[in-house]
Amino acid sequence: GMENGVVFTNDDFTAVMVTVPYSKACPVPVEKISNILAEAATKEDADNLYKEFTRVFELEKKLSLDNEPVYIECFAVQTPRQGQKLGSKLMRQLFEQCKKHNKDILLYTNTDRNRSIYEHFGYKCILEDYAKDIDFKTFFMFYNTEKNN
């Protein structure tokens, strides 16, 4: 089942996707945190990060979702392997599982580029937000499994 979350990856682990049930999700851009930590964050960086997460949590409260969706917590393809359809392959595996278990999918992203990638897969933006003070965009993307099959 999908009740505890699923990890999808390819043979050499150059692409990975981690999903959890939405109620167990911790919507934190892991990559962003690790980058900031790696750069020995200034207090300002840390404060902005805190503002971003607080804002995302607040936005999430506005989403009303019936059947608990699967939440994509992490989705990454190593830079040298990007453009080789590895992400598409994982996304198709996820769609297959979600169809089997009658689950919709939710994720959020912070770039227009990623937004269009997800739209290409059939996701719809159900909530978007721009925080001027910290120049931070948030797009909540929703995939309706029933409608896309």
Rosetta constraint file for C-alpha pairs under 8 A:
AtomPair CA 1 CA 101 HARMONIC 7.28 0.50
AtomPair CA 2 CA 6 HARMONIC 6.19 0.50
AtomPair CA 2 CA 20 HARMONIC 7.73 0.50
AtomPair CA 2 CA 21 HARMONIC 7.51 0.50
AtomPair CA 2 CA 70 HARMONIC 7.93 0.50
AtomPair CA 2 CA 97 HARMONIC 8.00 0.50
AtomPair CA 2 CA 101 HARMONIC 7.58 0.50
AtomPair CA 3 CA 20 HARMONIC 7.56 0.50
AtomPair CA 3 CA 21 HARMONIC 6.27 0.50
AtomPair CA 4 CA 20 HARMONIC 6.25 0.50
AtomPair CA 4 CA 21 HARMONIC 6.67 0.50
AtomPair CA 5 CA 18 HARMONIC 7.30 0.50
AtomPair CA 5 CA 19 HARMONIC 5.05 0.50
AtomPair CA 5 CA 20 HARMONIC 3.91 0.50
AtomPair CA 5 CA 21 HARMONIC 6.03 0.50
AtomPair CA 5 CA 70 HARMONIC 7.86 0.50
AtomPair CA 6 CA 18 HARMONIC 6.01 0.50
AtomPair CA 6 CA 19 HARMONIC 5.26 0.50
AtomPair CA 6 CA 20 HARMONIC 6.65 0.50
AtomPair CA 7 CA 16 HARMONIC 7.15 0.50
AtomPair CA 7 CA 17 HARMONIC 5.76 0.50
AtomPair CA 7 CA 18 HARMONIC 4.57 0.50
AtomPair CA 7 CA 19 HARMONIC 6.35 0.50
AtomPair CA 8 CA 16 HARMONIC 5.72 0.50
AtomPair CA 8 CA 17 HARMONIC 5.10 0.50
AtomPair CA 8 CA 18 HARMONIC 6.44 0.50
AtomPair CA 8 CA 90 HARMONIC 6.27 0.50
AtomPair CA 8 CA 93 HARMONIC 7.68 0.50
AtomPair CA 8 CA 94 HARMONIC 7.70 0.50
AtomPair CA 9 CA 13 HARMONIC 5.74 0.50
AtomPair CA 9 CA 14 HARMONIC 7.66 0.50
AtomPair CA 9 CA 15 HARMONIC 5.59 0.50
AtomPair CA 9 CA 16 HARMONIC 4.42 0.50
AtomPair CA 9 CA 17 HARMONIC 6.38 0.50
AtomPair CA 9 CA 90 HARMONIC 6.85 0.50
AtomPair CA 10 CA 14 HARMONIC 6.72 0.50
AtomPair CA 10 CA 15 HARMONIC 5.88 0.50
AtomPair CA 10 CA 16 HARMONIC 7.02 0.50
AtomPair CA 10 CA 86 HARMONIC 7.52 0.50
AtomPair CA 10 CA 90 HARMONIC 7.72 0.50
AtomPair CA 14 CA 77 HARMONIC 5.81 0.50
AtomPair CA 14 CA 78 HARMONIC 5.34 0.50
AtomPair CA 14 CA 81 HARMONIC 7.05 0.50
AtomPair CA 15 CA 75 HARMONIC 7.72 0.50
AtomPair CA 15 CA 76 HARMONIC 5.71 0.50
AtomPair CA 15 CA 77 HARMONIC 4.19 0.50
AtomPair CA 15 CA 78 HARMONIC 6.30 0.50
AtomPair CA 15 CA 86 HARMONIC 6.39 0.50
AtomPair CA 15 CA 87 HARMONIC 6.68 0.50
AtomPair CA 15 CA 90 HARMONIC 7.97 0.50
AtomPair CA 16 CA 74 HARMONIC 7.63 0.50
AtomPair CA 16 CA 75 HARMONIC 5.78 0.50
AtomPair CA 16 CA 76 HARMONIC 5.52 0.50
AtomPair CA 16 CA 77 HARMONIC 6.50 0.50
AtomPair CA 16 CA 90 HARMONIC 7.62 0.50
AtomPair CA 17 CA 72 HARMONIC 7.15 0.50
AtomPair CA 17 CA 73 HARMONIC 7.66 0.50
AtomPair CA 17 CA 74 HARMONIC 5.48 0.50
AtomPair CA 17 CA 75 HARMONIC 4.26 0.50
AtomPair CA 17 CA 76 HARMONIC 6.50 0.50
AtomPair CA 17 CA 90 HARMONIC 7.06 0.50
AtomPair CA 18 CA 72 HARMONIC 6.01 0.50
AtomPair CA 18 CA 73 HARMONIC 5.61 0.50
AtomPair CA 18 CA 74 HARMONIC 5.06 0.50
AtomPair CA 18 CA 75 HARMONIC 6.44 0.50
AtomPair CA 19 CA 70 HARMONIC 6.39 0.50
AtomPair CA 19 CA 71 HARMONIC 5.38 0.50
AtomPair CA 19 CA 72 HARMONIC 4.47 0.50
AtomPair CA 19 CA 73 HARMONIC 5.44 0.50
AtomPair CA 19 CA 74 HARMONIC 7.08 0.50
AtomPair CA 20 CA 24 HARMONIC 6.37 0.50
AtomPair CA 20 CA 25 HARMONIC 6.07 0.50
AtomPair CA 20 CA 70 HARMONIC 5.91 0.50
AtomPair CA 20 CA 71 HARMONIC 5.30 0.50
AtomPair CA 20 CA 72 HARMONIC 6.65 0.50
AtomPair CA 20 CA 73 HARMONIC 6.75 0.50
AtomPair CA 21 CA 25 HARMONIC 6.47 0.50
AtomPair CA 21 CA 68 HARMONIC 6.96 0.50
AtomPair CA 21 CA 69 HARMONIC 6.41 0.50
AtomPair CA 21 CA 70 HARMONIC 4.85 0.50
AtomPair CA 21 CA 71 HARMONIC 5.73 0.50
AtomPair CA 22 CA 68 HARMONIC 6.19 0.50
AtomPair CA 22 CA 69 HARMONIC 5.71 0.50
AtomPair CA 22 CA 70 HARMONIC 5.62 0.50
AtomPair CA 22 CA 71 HARMONIC 4.98 0.50
AtomPair CA 22 CA 106 HARMONIC 7.72 0.50
AtomPair CA 23 CA 68 HARMONIC 7.40 0.50
AtomPair CA 25 CA 71 HARMONIC 6.68 0.50
AtomPair CA 25 CA 73 HARMONIC 6.90 0.50
AtomPair CA 26 CA 73 HARMONIC 7.42 0.50
AtomPair CA 27 CA 53 HARMONIC 7.63 0.50
AtomPair CA 27 CA 56 HARMONIC 7.45 0.50
AtomPair CA 27 CA 57 HARMONIC 7.41 0.50
AtomPair CA 27 CA 73 HARMONIC 6.64 0.50
AtomPair CA 27 CA 108 HARMONIC 8.00 0.50
AtomPair CA 28 CA 33 HARMONIC 7.96 0.50
AtomPair CA 28 CA 53 HARMONIC 6.66 0.50
AtomPair CA 28 CA 73 HARMONIC 7.68 0.50
AtomPair CA 29 CA 33 HARMONIC 6.56 0.50
AtomPair CA 29 CA 73 HARMONIC 7.95 0.50
AtomPair CA 29 CA 74 HARMONIC 7.59 0.50
AtomPair CA 30 CA 34 HARMONIC 6.25 0.50
AtomPair CA 30 CA 74 HARMONIC 7.32 0.50
AtomPair CA 31 CA 35 HARMONIC 6.12 0.50
AtomPair CA 32 CA 36 HARMONIC 6.21 0.50
AtomPair CA 33 CA 37 HARMONIC 6.06 0.50
AtomPair CA 33 CA 49 HARMONIC 7.83 0.50
AtomPair CA 34 CA 38 HARMONIC 5.88 0.50
AtomPair CA 35 CA 39 HARMONIC 6.27 0.50
AtomPair CA 36 CA 40 HARMONIC 6.51 0.50
AtomPair CA 36 CA 41 HARMONIC 5.42 0.50
AtomPair CA 36 CA 45 HARMONIC 7.28 0.50
AtomPair CA 36 CA 46 HARMONIC 7.98 0.50
AtomPair CA 37 CA 41 HARMONIC 5.58 0.50
AtomPair CA 41 CA 45 HARMONIC 5.62 0.50
AtomPair CA 41 CA 46 HARMONIC 6.18 0.50
AtomPair CA 42 CA 46 HARMONIC 6.35 0.50
AtomPair CA 43 CA 47 HARMONIC 6.07 0.50
AtomPair CA 44 CA 48 HARMONIC 6.12 0.50
AtomPair CA 45 CA 49 HARMONIC 6.12 0.50
AtomPair CA 46 CA 50 HARMONIC 6.20 0.50
AtomPair CA 47 CA 51 HARMONIC 6.20 0.50
AtomPair CA 48 CA 52 HARMONIC 6.12 0.50
AtomPair CA 48 CA 134 HARMONIC 6.76 0.50
AtomPair CA 49 CA 53 HARMONIC 6.30 0.50
AtomPair CA 50 CA 54 HARMONIC 6.09 0.50
AtomPair CA 51 CA 55 HARMONIC 6.02 0.50
AtomPair CA 52 CA 56 HARMONIC 6.20 0.50
AtomPair CA 52 CA 134 HARMONIC 7.88 0.50
AtomPair CA 52 CA 136 HARMONIC 7.32 0.50
AtomPair CA 53 CA 57 HARMONIC 6.14 0.50
AtomPair CA 54 CA 58 HARMONIC 6.21 0.50
AtomPair CA 55 CA 59 HARMONIC 6.17 0.50
AtomPair CA 56 CA 60 HARMONIC 6.09 0.50
AtomPair CA 56 CA 138 HARMONIC 7.38 0.50
AtomPair CA 57 CA 61 HARMONIC 6.56 0.50
AtomPair CA 58 CA 62 HARMONIC 7.21 0.50
AtomPair CA 59 CA 63 HARMONIC 7.23 0.50
AtomPair CA 63 CA 127 HARMONIC 7.82 0.50
AtomPair CA 65 CA 69 HARMONIC 7.59 0.50
AtomPair CA 67 CA 103 HARMONIC 7.39 0.50
AtomPair CA 67 CA 104 HARMONIC 7.69 0.50
AtomPair CA 68 CA 103 HARMONIC 7.41 0.50
AtomPair CA 68 CA 104 HARMONIC 7.66 0.50
AtomPair CA 69 CA 103 HARMONIC 5.61 0.50
AtomPair CA 69 CA 104 HARMONIC 4.76 0.50
AtomPair CA 69 CA 105 HARMONIC 5.05 0.50
AtomPair CA 69 CA 106 HARMONIC 6.21 0.50
AtomPair CA 70 CA 98 HARMONIC 7.88 0.50
AtomPair CA 70 CA 103 HARMONIC 6.44 0.50
AtomPair CA 70 CA 104 HARMONIC 6.16 0.50
AtomPair CA 70 CA 105 HARMONIC 4.71 0.50
AtomPair CA 70 CA 106 HARMONIC 6.15 0.50
AtomPair CA 71 CA 105 HARMONIC 5.81 0.50
AtomPair CA 71 CA 106 HARMONIC 4.88 0.50
AtomPair CA 71 CA 107 HARMONIC 5.65 0.50
AtomPair CA 72 CA 105 HARMONIC 7.35 0.50
AtomPair CA 72 CA 106 HARMONIC 6.44 0.50
AtomPair CA 72 CA 107 HARMONIC 5.20 0.50
AtomPair CA 73 CA 107 HARMONIC 7.10 0.50
AtomPair CA 76 CA 87 HARMONIC 7.62 0.50
AtomPair CA 77 CA 81 HARMONIC 6.56 0.50
AtomPair CA 77 CA 82 HARMONIC 5.99 0.50
AtomPair CA 77 CA 86 HARMONIC 7.22 0.50
AtomPair CA 77 CA 87 HARMONIC 6.59 0.50
AtomPair CA 78 CA 82 HARMONIC 6.38 0.50
AtomPair CA 81 CA 86 HARMONIC 7.72 0.50
AtomPair CA 82 CA 86 HARMONIC 7.36 0.50
AtomPair CA 85 CA 89 HARMONIC 6.29 0.50
AtomPair CA 86 CA 90 HARMONIC 6.50 0.50
AtomPair CA 87 CA 91 HARMONIC 6.11 0.50
AtomPair CA 88 CA 92 HARMONIC 6.12 0.50
AtomPair CA 89 CA 93 HARMONIC 6.38 0.50
AtomPair CA 90 CA 94 HARMONIC 6.23 0.50
AtomPair CA 91 CA 95 HARMONIC 6.17 0.50
AtomPair CA 92 CA 96 HARMONIC 6.17 0.50
AtomPair CA 93 CA 97 HARMONIC 6.37 0.50
AtomPair CA 94 CA 98 HARMONIC 6.09 0.50
AtomPair CA 95 CA 99 HARMONIC 6.01 0.50
AtomPair CA 95 CA 145 HARMONIC 7.35 0.50
AtomPair CA 96 CA 100 HARMONIC 6.30 0.50
AtomPair CA 97 CA 101 HARMONIC 6.26 0.50
AtomPair CA 98 CA 102 HARMONIC 5.57 0.50
AtomPair CA 98 CA 103 HARMONIC 4.73 0.50
AtomPair CA 98 CA 104 HARMONIC 6.58 0.50
AtomPair CA 98 CA 105 HARMONIC 7.80 0.50
AtomPair CA 98 CA 145 HARMONIC 6.90 0.50
AtomPair CA 99 CA 103 HARMONIC 6.43 0.50
AtomPair CA 99 CA 145 HARMONIC 6.11 0.50
AtomPair CA 99 CA 146 HARMONIC 7.53 0.50
AtomPair CA 102 CA 145 HARMONIC 7.09 0.50
AtomPair CA 102 CA 146 HARMONIC 7.65 0.50
AtomPair CA 103 CA 145 HARMONIC 6.53 0.50
AtomPair CA 104 CA 142 HARMONIC 7.40 0.50
AtomPair CA 104 CA 143 HARMONIC 5.67 0.50
AtomPair CA 104 CA 144 HARMONIC 5.04 0.50
AtomPair CA 104 CA 145 HARMONIC 5.16 0.50
AtomPair CA 104 CA 146 HARMONIC 7.92 0.50
AtomPair CA 105 CA 142 HARMONIC 5.70 0.50
AtomPair CA 105 CA 143 HARMONIC 4.93 0.50
AtomPair CA 105 CA 144 HARMONIC 6.80 0.50
AtomPair CA 105 CA 145 HARMONIC 7.56 0.50
AtomPair CA 106 CA 140 HARMONIC 7.11 0.50
AtomPair CA 106 CA 141 HARMONIC 5.74 0.50
AtomPair CA 106 CA 142 HARMONIC 4.65 0.50
AtomPair CA 106 CA 143 HARMONIC 6.42 0.50
AtomPair CA 107 CA 140 HARMONIC 5.86 0.50
AtomPair CA 107 CA 141 HARMONIC 5.37 0.50
AtomPair CA 107 CA 142 HARMONIC 6.74 0.50
AtomPair CA 108 CA 138 HARMONIC 6.70 0.50
AtomPair CA 108 CA 139 HARMONIC 5.39 0.50
AtomPair CA 108 CA 140 HARMONIC 4.30 0.50
AtomPair CA 108 CA 141 HARMONIC 5.70 0.50
AtomPair CA 109 CA 114 HARMONIC 6.59 0.50
AtomPair CA 109 CA 115 HARMONIC 6.70 0.50
AtomPair CA 109 CA 138 HARMONIC 5.91 0.50
AtomPair CA 109 CA 139 HARMONIC 5.34 0.50
AtomPair CA 109 CA 140 HARMONIC 6.65 0.50
AtomPair CA 109 CA 141 HARMONIC 7.66 0.50
AtomPair CA 110 CA 114 HARMONIC 7.46 0.50
AtomPair CA 110 CA 115 HARMONIC 7.81 0.50
AtomPair CA 110 CA 136 HARMONIC 7.10 0.50
AtomPair CA 110 CA 137 HARMONIC 5.09 0.50
AtomPair CA 110 CA 138 HARMONIC 4.78 0.50
AtomPair CA 110 CA 139 HARMONIC 6.14 0.50
AtomPair CA 111 CA 115 HARMONIC 6.21 0.50
AtomPair CA 111 CA 137 HARMONIC 6.77 0.50
AtomPair CA 111 CA 138 HARMONIC 7.59 0.50
AtomPair CA 111 CA 139 HARMONIC 7.85 0.50
AtomPair CA 112 CA 116 HARMONIC 6.31 0.50
AtomPair CA 113 CA 117 HARMONIC 6.41 0.50
AtomPair CA 114 CA 118 HARMONIC 6.21 0.50
AtomPair CA 115 CA 119 HARMONIC 6.17 0.50
AtomPair CA 115 CA 125 HARMONIC 7.82 0.50
AtomPair CA 115 CA 139 HARMONIC 7.03 0.50
AtomPair CA 115 CA 141 HARMONIC 7.67 0.50
AtomPair CA 116 CA 120 HARMONIC 6.05 0.50
AtomPair CA 117 CA 121 HARMONIC 6.69 0.50
AtomPair CA 118 CA 122 HARMONIC 6.57 0.50
AtomPair CA 118 CA 123 HARMONIC 5.45 0.50
AtomPair CA 118 CA 124 HARMONIC 7.89 0.50
AtomPair CA 118 CA 141 HARMONIC 7.40 0.50
AtomPair CA 119 CA 123 HARMONIC 4.68 0.50
AtomPair CA 119 CA 124 HARMONIC 6.00 0.50
AtomPair CA 119 CA 125 HARMONIC 7.78 0.50
AtomPair CA 122 CA 143 HARMONIC 6.49 0.50
AtomPair CA 122 CA 148 HARMONIC 6.93 0.50
AtomPair CA 123 CA 141 HARMONIC 5.75 0.50
AtomPair CA 123 CA 142 HARMONIC 5.19 0.50
AtomPair CA 123 CA 143 HARMONIC 4.47 0.50
AtomPair CA 123 CA 144 HARMONIC 7.44 0.50
AtomPair CA 124 CA 141 HARMONIC 5.43 0.50
AtomPair CA 124 CA 142 HARMONIC 5.28 0.50
AtomPair CA 124 CA 143 HARMONIC 6.41 0.50
AtomPair CA 125 CA 139 HARMONIC 6.30 0.50
AtomPair CA 125 CA 140 HARMONIC 5.65 0.50
AtomPair CA 125 CA 141 HARMONIC 4.46 0.50
AtomPair CA 125 CA 142 HARMONIC 6.28 0.50
AtomPair CA 126 CA 139 HARMONIC 7.67 0.50
AtomPair CA 126 CA 140 HARMONIC 5.80 0.50
AtomPair CA 126 CA 141 HARMONIC 5.97 0.50
AtomPair CA 126 CA 142 HARMONIC 6.43 0.50
AtomPair CA 127 CA 139 HARMONIC 5.96 0.50
AtomPair CA 127 CA 140 HARMONIC 5.21 0.50
AtomPair CA 127 CA 141 HARMONIC 7.48 0.50
AtomPair CA 128 CA 137 HARMONIC 7.45 0.50
AtomPair CA 128 CA 138 HARMONIC 5.58 0.50
AtomPair CA 128 CA 139 HARMONIC 4.48 0.50
AtomPair CA 128 CA 140 HARMONIC 6.27 0.50
AtomPair CA 129 CA 137 HARMONIC 5.72 0.50
AtomPair CA 129 CA 138 HARMONIC 5.14 0.50
AtomPair CA 129 CA 139 HARMONIC 6.59 0.50
AtomPair CA 130 CA 135 HARMONIC 7.10 0.50
AtomPair CA 130 CA 136 HARMONIC 5.73 0.50
AtomPair CA 130 CA 137 HARMONIC 4.45 0.50
AtomPair CA 130 CA 138 HARMONIC 6.39 0.50
AtomPair CA 131 CA 135 HARMONIC 5.58 0.50
AtomPair CA 131 CA 136 HARMONIC 5.04 0.50
AtomPair CA 131 CA 137 HARMONIC 6.31 0.50
AtomPair CA 132 CA 136 HARMONIC 6.74 0.50
AtomPair CA 143 CA 148 HARMONIC 7.77 0.50
AtomPair CA 144 CA 148 HARMONIC 6.20 0.50
AtomPair CA 145 CA 149 HARMONIC 6.39 0.50
